[in-house]
């Protein structure tokens, strides 16, 4: 499981330099363009240390100079921005009806986004690993063919992920005890870069914190939308994962004991009431006439068209799903008091109809009025937020101050 943490307390001069590199890179990422003097003043590092670190980072093409600025008191200063163009992270995402790969460079520039139709719930773990590896291999070949170096790959899955990159349980995929990281490394024939696994929700909230409309928010939730419903949590600026990495499974909070069956074996879970399959079955009774849905995009397009046309049954159903969504989210708001909750997947697609009743239900079920000031919004990152977060996580070693090999 990949996570981004503050570097450990340095114990020798090498560790000190690594930690200081991370400080410099983090400051430039957040405040670019900035000068060496700006970095020293903001971080407390002395000017000689900053100069030495910046020179090293420019030599390794992690920073670059953008010229002089005259808009300051005193002598003009040479401004710095992140470079990182030669270094790439890959992110993979397993969805209900597709797998996705995203490549991002250290500056946050998205180099490619590829999607492949794939019905993961109907596939075996081995088939899914083979499909992920094939897509990752194609993406790696594309970026290395452009003269870039892949530093890491992180895959997001809808389920529990342990500290070894295994998947103890993924109900919507029918997986139990799948050693996903080890299998992916094996099929990729031990690639020359790190391979990590995390939940799609954890990776999506990382993408939101770095690239989304609320980038930098210290208390943030991203709720994935799809067959699986889960929450990626950031509290006090840090990922909130729980003791064994299993936090955030909001989709399996029971809301209605008499409700529909959930993939986890219980009844009336939030996912069983508001997941994309539940929404499609409820609003489009004919959708499953010829068998299970394996491509949800056309069905969501139909629901939007009916809602825009004023179909009363569809509008009533969306309002009820929105109320259930708000009720479920109130659990998180009462416990964590986030600044903002962003919803992805089909929740974002259907946001014009889901979010107004969800906000009303959230406010009604939250102790702090009105919902403690928590905003509930649709994600702007689209359906590939988990893969974008995976690519970002794959670059975490560099951002922690470790130089790339070579």
C-alpha positions in Angstrom: 0.0 0.0 0.0 1.4 3.4 -1.0 1.0 6.3 1.3 2.6 9.7 1.5 3.9 10.5 5.0 6.1 13.2 6.5 9.7 11.8 6.3 10.9 10.2 9.6 13.0 12.2 12.0 16.5 12.3 10.5 19.2 10.2 12.3 22.3 11.1 10.2 23.5 13.6 7.7 22.2 11.6 4.8 18.8 11.5 6.3 19.0 15.3 7.0 19.7 16.0 3.4 16.9 13.7 2.2 14.4 15.5 4.6 15.7 18.9 3.4 15.2 18.0 -0.2 11.6 17.0 0.6 11.1 20.4 2.2 12.4 22.2 -0.8 10.5 20.2 -3.3 7.3 20.6 -1.3 7.7 24.3 -1.0 8.3 24.7 -4.8 5.4 22.5 -5.6 3.1 24.7 -3.5 4.5 28.1 -4.1 6.1 28.1 -7.6 7.5 30.2 -9.0 9.7 31.1 -6.1 13.3 32.0 -5.5 16.0 30.5 -3.4 15.6 33.3 -0.9 11.9 32.6 -0.7 12.5 29.0 0.1 15.1 29.9 2.8 12.8 32.4 4.4 9.7 30.2 4.4 11.4 26.9 5.5 14.0 28.1 8.0 16.8 26.4 6.0 19.9 28.6 5.7 20.7 30.1 2.3 23.8 28.0 1.7 21.9 24.8 2.3 19.1 25.9 0.0 21.5 26.8 -2.7 23.3 23.5 -2.5 20.0 21.5 -2.6 18.6 23.6 -5.5 21.7 23.0 -7.5 21.5 19.3 -7.0 17.8 19.2 -7.8 18.4 21.2 -11.0 21.2 18.9 -12.0 18.8 15.9 -11.6 16.1 17.8 -13.5 13.7 17.9 -10.6 13.7 21.7 -10.6 14.3 24.3 -13.3 14.9 28.0 -13.5 12.4 30.2 -15.3 14.3 33.4 -15.5 14.5 36.6 -13.4 11.7 38.5 -11.8 11.8 42.3 -11.2 8.6 42.4 -9.2 10.3 42.5 -5.8 12.2 44.8 -3.6 16.0 44.7 -4.1 17.9 42.7 -6.7 16.1 40.6 -9.3 15.8 36.9 -8.3 16.0 33.7 -10.4 12.7 31.9 -10.0 12.2 28.2 -9.7 9.5 25.7 -10.7 9.2 22.0 -10.6 10.7 20.2 -13.6 10.4 16.5 -13.2 9.5 16.0 -16.9 11.8 13.0 -17.3 10.2 11.2 -14.4 6.8 9.5 -14.6 4.4 7.8 -12.2 1.8 5.3 -13.5 -1.6 4.8 -11.9 -4.1 2.0 -12.5 -7.7 1.8 -11.5 -10.1 -1.2 -11.5 -13.7 -0.2 -12.0 -17.0 -2.0 -12.5 -16.8 -1.9 -16.3 -13.3 -0.7 -17.2 -9.7 -0.5 -16.2 -7.8 2.8 -16.5 -4.1 3.8 -16.6 -2.9 7.4 -16.1 0.7 8.7 -16.5 1.7 11.9 -14.7 5.1 13.6 -14.4 6.5 15.1 -11.3 5.1 18.5 -12.2 1.6 17.1 -12.2 1.2 17.1 -16.0 -1.0 14.3 -17.2 0.8 12.6 -20.1 -1.8 10.0 -21.0 -5.1 8.6 -19.9 -6.2 5.2 -21.4 -9.4 3.3 -20.6 -10.2 -0.2 -21.6 -13.6 -1.9 -21.3 -13.3 -4.7 -18.8 -16.0 -6.3 -16.7 -13.9 -6.9 -13.5 -16.7 -8.4 -11.4 -17.1 -11.2 -13.9 -13.4 -11.8 -14.3 -11.1 -13.9 -12.1 -8.3 -12.2 -10.1 -5.7 -13.8 -12.5 -7.6 -12.4 -15.6 -7.7 -8.9 -13.9 -4.0 -9.0 -13.2 -3.2 -9.9 -16.8 -5.4 -7.1 -18.0 -3.8 -4.6 -15.6 -0.3 -5.7 -16.5 -1.0 -5.4 -20.3 -2.3 -1.9 -19.9 0.6 -0.9 -17.7 3.1 -2.3 -20.1 1.7 -0.4 -23.0 1.7 2.9 -21.0 5.3 2.3 -19.8 6.4 1.6 -23.3 4.8 4.8 -24.5 6.5 7.1 -21.9 9.9 5.4 -22.0 9.8 5.7 -25.8 9.5 9.4 -25.2 12.8 9.4 -23.2 11.1 9.3 -19.7 11.7 7.0 -16.8 8.9 5.3 -14.9 9.6 5.6 -11.2 6.6 3.6 -9.9 3.1 2.2 -10.4 0.2 2.2 -8.0 -3.1 0.3 -8.7 -6.3 1.2 -7.0 -9.0 -1.5 -6.3 -12.5 -1.3 -4.8 -11.9 -3.3 -1.6 -9.7 -3.7 1.5 -6.0 -3.5 0.9 -3.4 -4.6 3.5 0.1 -3.3 4.2 1.7 -5.9 1.8 -0.5 -4.8 -1.1 -2.8 -7.8 -0.8 -6.6 -7.6 -1.1 -8.1 -9.5 1.8 -11.6 -8.8 0.6 -13.2 -7.0 -2.4 -16.9 -8.0 -2.3 -17.9 -6.3 -5.7 -15.1 -8.2 -7.4 -15.7 -11.5 -5.6 -12.1 -11.5 -4.3 -10.7 -12.9 -1.1 -7.1 -13.1 -0.1 -5.6 -11.9 -3.4 -1.9 -11.1 -3.2 -2.4 -8.4 -5.9 1.0 -6.5 -5.6 3.0 -9.7 -5.7 1.0 -11.1 -8.6 1.2 -7.8 -10.6 5.0 -7.7 -10.0 5.3 -11.3 -11.2 3.3 -10.8 -14.4 5.2 -7.6 -15.1 8.4 -9.7 -14.6 9.7 -7.7 -11.7 9.9 -4.3 -13.5 12.6 -1.9 -12.5 10.2 0.3 -10.6 8.1 0.0 -7.4 4.6 -1.5 -7.6 2.1 -0.6 -5.0 -1.6 -1.3 -4.3 -4.1 0.9 -2.5 -7.9 1.4 -2.3 -9.4 3.4 -5.1 -10.9 5.7 -2.5 -7.5 6.4 -0.9 -6.0 7.2 -4.2 -9.0 9.3 -5.3 -8.7 11.5 -2.2 -5.0 11.9 -2.9 -5.8 13.1 -6.4 -8.4 15.5 -5.0 -6.0 16.9 -2.4 -3.3 17.5 -5.1 -5.2 18.2 -8.3 -8.9 18.8 -7.5 -11.0 21.9 -6.9 -10.2 21.7 -3.2 -6.5 21.0 -3.5 -4.7 21.7 -0.2 -7.8 21.2 2.0 -6.7 19.8 5.3 -9.9 17.9 6.1 -11.3 16.3 3.0 -13.3 13.3 1.9 -13.7 11.8 -1.6 -16.6 9.3 -1.9 -16.2 7.0 -4.8 -19.2 6.2 -6.9 -19.7 3.0 -8.8 -20.6 -0.6 -7.9 -18.4 0.0 -4.8 -18.9 3.0 -2.6 -16.0 4.0 -0.3 -14.5 7.1 1.3 -11.0 8.3 1.0 -10.2 10.4 4.1 -7.8 13.2 4.8 -7.8 14.6 8.3 -5.4 17.3 9.5 -3.7 17.2 6.2 -2.8 13.5 6.5 -4.4 10.4 5.0 -6.6 8.6 7.6 -6.3 4.9 7.0 -6.9 3.2 10.4 -4.8 0.7 12.3 -4.5 -1.8 9.4 -5.4 0.4 6.5 -9.1 -0.6 6.4 -10.7 2.8 7.1 -13.2 4.4 4.8 -15.6 1.6 4.0 -18.6 3.8 4.3 -20.4 1.8 1.6 -20.9 -1.0 4.1 -22.5 1.1 6.8 -26.1 -0.4 7.2 -28.8 2.2 6.7 -31.9 0.0 6.3 -31.9 -3.6 7.8 -34.8 -4.4 5.5 -33.2 -3.0 2.4 -31.7 -4.8 -0.6 -28.9 -7.3 -0.3 -25.4 -6.0 -0.6 -22.4 -7.7 -2.2 -20.8 -8.0 1.3 -23.7 -10.4 2.4 -25.5 -7.9 4.6 -28.7 -5.9 3.8 -29.4 -2.2 3.4 -25.8 -1.0 3.2 -25.2 2.4 1.7 -23.7 0.7 -1.4 -26.7 -1.5 -1.9 -29.0 1.6 -1.8 -26.9 4.1 -3.8 -24.3 2.2 -5.8 -24.5 2.5 -9.6 -26.0 -0.9 -10.0 -28.7 -0.2 -7.5 -29.5 3.1 -9.1 -29.7 1.6 -12.6 -31.9 -1.3 -11.4 -34.2 1.1 -9.6 -34.6 3.7 -12.3 -34.3 1.5 -15.4 -36.1 -1.7 -14.7 -35.5 -2.9 -18.3 -31.7 -2.5 -18.1 -31.0 -6.0 -16.8 -33.6 -7.7 -19.0 -30.9 -9.4 -21.1 -28.4 -10.0 -18.2 -26.2 -8.0 -15.9 -25.1 -4.6 -17.0 -21.4 -4.5 -18.0 -21.3 -1.0 -19.3 -22.9 1.6 -17.1 -22.2 4.7 -19.2 -25.1 4.3 -21.6 -27.5 3.6 -18.7 -26.4 6.8 -16.9 -26.9 8.7 -20.1 -30.5 7.4 -20.3 -31.1 8.4 -16.7 -29.8 11.9 -17.3 -32.0 12.2 -20.4 -35.1 11.1 -18.5 -34.3 13.4 -15.6 -33.9 16.4 -18.0 -37.2 15.5 -19.7 -38.9 15.6 -16.3 -39.7 11.9 -15.9 -41.5 11.9 -12.5 -40.5 8.3 -11.5 -36.8 9.0 -12.3 -36.8 12.3 -10.5 -38.5 10.8 -7.4 -36.0 7.9 -7.5 -33.0 10.2 -7.8 -34.3 12.4 -4.9 -34.6 9.3 -2.7 -31.1 8.1 -3.6 -29.8 11.6 -2.8 -31.5 11.5 0.6 -29.9 8.1 1.4 -26.6 9.4 0.2 -26.8 12.4 2.6 -27.9 10.2 5.5 -24.9 8.0 4.9 -22.5 10.9 4.7 -23.8 12.3 7.9 -21.9 9.5 9.7 -18.6 10.9 8.4 -19.5 14.5 9.1 -20.5 13.8 12.7 -17.3 11.7 13.2 -14.6 13.7 11.3 -16.0 17.2 10.7 -14.5 17.6 7.2 -14.3 20.9 5.3 -15.6 19.4 2.1 -16.9 16.1 0.8 -16.5 15.5 -3.0 -18.4 12.7 -4.7 -17.1 11.0 -7.8 -18.3 8.4 -10.3 -22.0 8.2 -10.9 -22.7 10.5 -8.0 -20.8 13.3 -9.8 -22.5 12.4 -13.1 -26.0 12.6 -11.5 -25.0 15.5 -9.1 -27.6 18.0 -10.4 -30.4 15.7 -9.1 -28.6 13.9 -6.2 -26.8 16.6 -4.4 -29.7 19.0 -3.5 -31.6 16.3 -1.5 -28.3 14.9 -0.2 -27.4 18.3 1.2 -30.8 18.6 2.9 -30.6 15.1 4.4 -26.9 15.7 5.5 -27.8 18.9 7.3 -30.8 17.2 9.0 -28.8 14.3 10.3 -25.7 16.2 11.4 -25.5 17.5 15.0 -23.5 20.7 14.1 -25.7 23.2 12.3 -25.7 23.4 9.3 -23.6 20.3 8.8 -20.8 22.0 10.6 -20.2 24.1 7.5 -19.2 21.0 5.5 -19.6 21.5 1.7 -20.9 18.6 -0.4 -19.8 19.0 -4.0 -19.2 16.9 -7.2 -15.6 16.0 -8.1 -14.2 17.8 -11.1 -11.6 15.0 -11.8 -13.9 12.7 -13.6 -14.1 8.9 -13.4 -10.3 8.5 -13.4 -9.5 10.1 -10.1 -8.3 6.8 -8.6 -5.8 6.3 -11.4 -4.6 9.9 -11.2 -4.1 9.4 -7.5 -2.2 6.2 -8.2 0.2 8.0 -10.5 0.7 10.7 -7.9 1.4 8.2 -5.2 3.9 6.4 -7.4 6.0 9.5 -7.3 6.0 9.7 -3.5 9.6 8.6 -3.0 10.8 11.6 -5.0 8.6 14.0 -3.1 10.0 12.5 0.1 13.4 13.6 -1.0 14.8 10.4 -2.5 16.7 11.0 -5.7 15.9 8.8 -8.7 18.5 6.3 -9.6 21.0 7.1 -12.3 
